[in-house]
Amino acid sequence: MPATSRIFNKLSILLRLKEFSVFISLLSVTIAFTLLSKEFLTVHTFAGILTLASELGIVAIGEAFLIISGEFDLSVGSVYAVSAMASAILVRLGISPIIALLLALLLSASIGAANGLITLKARIPSFITTLGMAMFLRGILLAVTGGFPVELGVRHPVFEVLSGRIFGDFRSSALWFITLTILFHFILNRTRYGNWVYATGRNPNIARALGVNIFRVKFTNFIVTSTLAGLSGCIALARFRIIEPVAGTGLELEAIAATVIGGTSLGGGIGTIIGASLGAFLVGMIRVGLVLAGAPAYWYIGFVGLILIVAAVIYSLTRGRGLRYV
């Protein structure tokens, strides 16, 4: 085979990687912010980006898992806040922080189960179900707290495990993020359940004909998504020691953006956990980079939206019809 053909074949394989668009975006953003700020390529900045990416990334992992199976969850931002708020209130009432954390995660899982049951049993689009749940939970939070933040008030080793400093500016939340990325990547790509998730999202009718329990797969993924959002909220609580009732507002859109940037198809059946994690890291990089560049805070959402559109175009060209014209 001629050298040119081999190079073209390798390039074609590279272009077809689901994570290709996020790699291009990461490289472009890194170059841009390095030119705009001398402090961007430092260990301190990397630690800050990783901290932000970890809290968003844990939510994005669950969101990607659910989207691949063909559903959405727009309530993760509210679950993030509810879990943290429940944990903080329980601790202030004198309950052991470990028990409070477990109860907060159980509450998060229950919300996911409710989303799944309503969506799948009543056959309501998950977009509507989870949007309604998000509004309901946010209203409950505001009613319970009166709109005021709740401070944790105590120190406990469990909070150090969730988001304590391990060395320098690096926090243990990064270890949770990396571990969960590896775990769910393994589940999605190396287990029978992962095959069921892909099959469910790609074509539910064929998956059902092959013996896949569609209800069980989607119901389980709703619970996983909500539980991970709750865990992320508790990690954020451990870092700040305080939680506001409006915490997590817009988090669902950032998580979905991270998954799409990472190569997940909103149509279901296509996506990777690695891509979603890299997408979360990219979003964290944008947030920190804009601050270092001295840009106004309101530029952040616009910049994420721009990267999302660019990543979607790259994905379309490399995996869709556009590839035929390369």
C-alpha positions in Angstrom: 0.0 0.0 0.0 1.4 3.4 -0.9 2.5 5.7 1.9 0.0 8.3 0.9 -2.9 5.8 1.2 -1.7 4.6 4.6 -1.6 8.2 5.8 -5.0 8.8 4.4 -6.4 5.7 6.1 -4.9 6.6 9.5 -6.3 10.1 9.1 -9.7 8.7 8.3 -9.6 6.6 11.4 -8.6 9.6 13.5 -11.4 11.7 12.0 -14.0 9.0 12.9 -13.1 9.0 16.6 -16.0 10.2 18.6 -13.7 12.4 20.7 -12.0 14.0 17.7 -14.0 17.2 17.9 -13.3 17.7 21.6 -9.5 17.1 21.0 -9.6 19.9 18.3 -11.5 22.2 20.6 -9.1 21.5 23.5 -6.1 22.3 21.4 -7.7 25.5 20.0 -8.8 26.8 23.4 -5.4 26.0 24.9 -3.6 27.9 22.2 -6.0 30.9 22.4 -5.9 31.3 26.2 -2.1 30.7 26.3 -1.7 33.7 24.0 -4.1 35.8 26.0 -2.7 35.0 29.5 0.8 34.0 30.6 -0.7 32.4 33.7 -2.9 29.9 31.8 -0.2 27.2 31.4 0.6 26.8 35.0 0.1 24.0 37.6 -2.0 26.3 39.7 -4.3 27.0 36.8 -4.5 23.3 35.8 -5.5 22.4 39.3 -8.3 25.0 39.2 -9.6 23.7 35.9 -9.5 20.2 37.1 -11.5 21.1 40.2 -14.2 22.7 38.2 -14.2 20.0 35.6 -14.5 17.3 38.2 -17.7 18.6 39.6 -19.2 19.2 36.2 -17.7 16.0 34.8 -19.4 13.7 37.3 -22.7 15.2 36.3 -21.8 14.9 32.6 -20.8 11.2 33.0 -24.3 10.4 34.2 -25.9 12.6 31.6 -23.9 11.0 28.8 -24.9 7.5 30.1 -28.6 8.5 29.9 -28.4 10.3 26.6 -26.7 7.4 24.9 -29.7 5.3 26.0 -32.1 7.8 24.3 -33.3 10.0 27.2 -32.5 13.4 28.8 -32.4 14.7 32.4 -32.9 18.4 32.8 -33.3 18.1 36.6 -29.6 17.4 37.4 -28.9 21.0 38.4 -31.8 21.0 40.9 -30.8 17.5 42.2 -27.2 18.8 42.6 -28.6 21.6 44.9 -31.2 19.4 46.7 -28.6 16.8 47.6 -26.1 19.3 48.9 -28.8 21.2 50.8 -30.2 18.0 52.3 -26.8 17.0 53.5 -26.0 20.4 55.0 -29.4 20.6 56.8 -29.0 17.1 58.2 -25.5 17.8 59.5 -26.7 21.0 61.2 -29.5 18.9 62.8 -26.8 16.8 64.5 -26.9 13.7 62.1 -23.5 12.1 61.3 -22.0 13.6 58.1 -21.6 10.1 56.7 -25.2 9.2 57.3 -26.3 12.6 56.0 -24.2 12.0 52.8 -25.8 8.5 52.3 -29.3 9.9 52.8 -28.6 12.7 50.4 -27.5 10.2 47.7 -30.5 8.1 48.5 -32.8 11.1 48.0 -31.0 11.8 44.7 -31.5 8.2 43.5 -35.2 8.4 44.5 -35.6 11.6 42.4 -34.0 9.7 39.4 -36.4 6.8 40.0 -39.4 9.1 40.0 -38.1 10.7 36.7 -37.8 7.2 35.2 -41.2 5.9 36.3 -43.1 9.0 35.2 -41.3 9.1 31.8 -41.5 5.4 31.0 -44.8 4.4 32.6 -46.8 7.5 31.5 -44.8 7.7 28.2 -44.1 11.4 28.7 -41.0 12.8 26.9 -38.1 12.9 29.4 -37.5 16.5 28.4 -40.9 17.5 29.9 -40.7 15.2 32.9 -37.3 16.3 34.1 -37.9 20.0 33.3 -41.0 19.8 35.5 -39.0 18.0 38.2 -36.3 20.6 38.0 -38.8 23.5 38.6 -40.6 21.6 41.4 -37.3 20.9 43.3 -36.1 24.4 42.9 -39.4 25.7 44.3 -39.1 23.3 47.3 -35.5 24.5 47.9 -36.6 28.2 47.9 -39.5 27.5 50.1 -37.5 25.5 52.7 -34.6 27.9 52.9 -36.5 31.2 52.3 -33.9 31.9 49.6 -31.0 32.0 52.1 -27.9 29.9 51.9 -27.2 27.1 54.4 -23.7 26.8 55.9 -22.3 23.4 56.7 -21.0 24.5 60.1 -18.8 21.5 60.9 -15.6 19.8 59.7 -15.5 16.1 59.2 -13.1 13.6 57.4 -15.8 12.7 55.0 -15.8 16.1 53.5 -12.0 15.9 53.1 -12.5 12.6 51.2 -15.0 14.3 48.9 -13.1 17.5 48.1 -10.1 18.0 50.4 -6.7 19.1 49.2 -4.4 16.1 48.4 -1.3 18.1 47.3 -0.9 21.7 46.4 -4.1 23.0 44.8 -5.2 19.6 43.6 -8.3 18.2 45.4 -9.7 14.7 46.0 -12.7 15.5 43.8 -10.4 14.9 40.8 -9.8 11.3 42.0 -13.6 10.8 42.2 -13.9 12.2 38.6 -11.1 10.1 37.2 -12.3 6.9 38.9 -15.9 7.4 37.8 -14.8 8.1 34.2 -12.8 4.8 34.1 -15.6 2.9 35.8 -18.4 4.0 33.5 -16.1 3.8 30.4 -15.5 0.1 31.4 -19.2 -0.5 31.9 -20.2 1.1 28.6 -17.6 -0.6 26.5 -16.7 -3.8 28.2 -19.9 -5.2 29.7 -23.2 -6.6 28.4 -25.1 -3.8 30.1 -23.1 -1.3 28.1 -24.1 -3.1 24.9 -27.7 -2.9 26.1 -27.4 0.9 26.7 -26.0 1.5 23.1 -28.7 -0.8 21.6 -31.5 0.9 23.5 -30.5 4.3 22.3 -29.7 3.3 18.7 -32.9 1.4 18.0 -35.3 0.4 20.9 -37.5 -1.8 18.8 -34.6 -3.9 17.6 -33.1 -4.0 21.1 -36.4 -5.2 22.5 -36.6 -7.9 19.8 -33.2 -9.1 20.8 -34.3 -9.5 24.4 -33.1 -6.2 26.0 -35.3 -4.9 28.8 -35.7 -1.3 27.6 -37.5 -0.2 30.7 -34.9 -1.6 33.1 -32.0 0.0 31.1 -33.5 3.5 31.0 -34.9 3.3 34.5 -31.5 2.3 35.8 -29.8 5.1 33.9 -32.2 7.7 35.3 -31.2 6.6 38.8 -27.5 6.7 37.9 -27.7 10.1 36.4 -29.5 11.6 39.4 -27.2 9.9 41.9 -24.1 11.2 40.2 -25.6 14.7 40.2 -26.3 14.4 43.9 -22.7 13.2 44.5 -21.4 16.2 42.6 -23.5 18.5 44.8 -22.1 17.0 47.9 -18.6 17.4 46.6 -19.3 21.1 45.9 -20.7 21.5 49.4 -17.5 19.9 50.8 -15.4 22.5 48.9 -17.4 25.6 49.7 -18.8 24.6 53.1 -22.0 26.5 52.1 -24.8 25.9 49.6 -27.3 28.3 48.1 -30.8 27.3 46.9 -29.9 28.6 43.4 -26.8 26.4 43.2 -26.6 24.3 40.1 -28.7 26.6 38.0 -27.8 26.0 34.3 -25.7 23.0 35.3 -27.9 20.7 33.2 -27.2 22.7 30.0 -23.4 22.7 30.8 -23.5 18.9 31.3 -25.4 18.4 28.0 -23.0 20.7 26.2 -20.0 18.8 27.6 -21.5 15.5 26.4 -22.3 16.8 22.9 -18.8 18.4 22.6 -17.4 15.1 23.6 -19.1 13.3 20.7 -22.4 12.1 22.2 -25.3 12.2 19.8 -28.5 13.7 21.1 -30.4 11.1 19.1 -29.0 8.3 21.3 -26.9 5.3 20.6 -23.6 7.1 20.0 -21.2 8.5 22.6 -18.4 7.9 25.0 -17.7 8.6 28.7 -14.2 9.6 27.8 -15.5 12.2 25.4 -18.0 13.6 27.9 -15.2 13.9 30.6 -13.0 15.7 28.1 -15.9 17.9 27.2 -16.3 18.8 30.9 -12.6 19.6 31.1 -13.0 21.9 28.1 -15.9 23.8 29.8 -13.8 24.2 32.9 -10.9 25.4 30.8 -13.1 28.0 29.2 -14.4 29.3 32.5 -10.9 29.7 34.0 -9.4 30.9 30.8 -11.9 33.8 30.4 -11.2 34.9 34.0 -7.5 35.0 33.4 -8.0 36.8 30.2 -10.0 39.5 32.0 -13.2 38.9 30.0 -16.6 39.8 31.5 -18.3 36.9 33.3 -21.2 36.9 30.9 -18.9 35.9 28.0 -18.7 32.4 29.5 -22.0 31.0 28.4 -21.6 32.6 24.9 -18.2 31.0 24.5 -19.4 27.6 25.6 -22.2 27.9 23.1 -19.8 28.8 20.3 -17.6 25.8 21.1 -20.6 23.6 21.2 -21.7 24.7 17.7 -18.1 24.3 16.3 -17.8 20.8 17.9 -21.2 19.8 16.5 -20.1 20.9 13.0 -16.8 19.0 13.3 -18.7 15.9 14.4 -21.1 16.2 11.5 -18.3 16.6 9.0 -16.1 13.8 10.3 -18.9 11.2 11.1 -21.7 12.3 8.8 -22.3 13.1 5.2 -19.5 15.7 5.1 -16.8 12.9 5.3 -17.6 11.8 1.8 -16.3 15.1 0.5 -13.0 15.0 2.3 
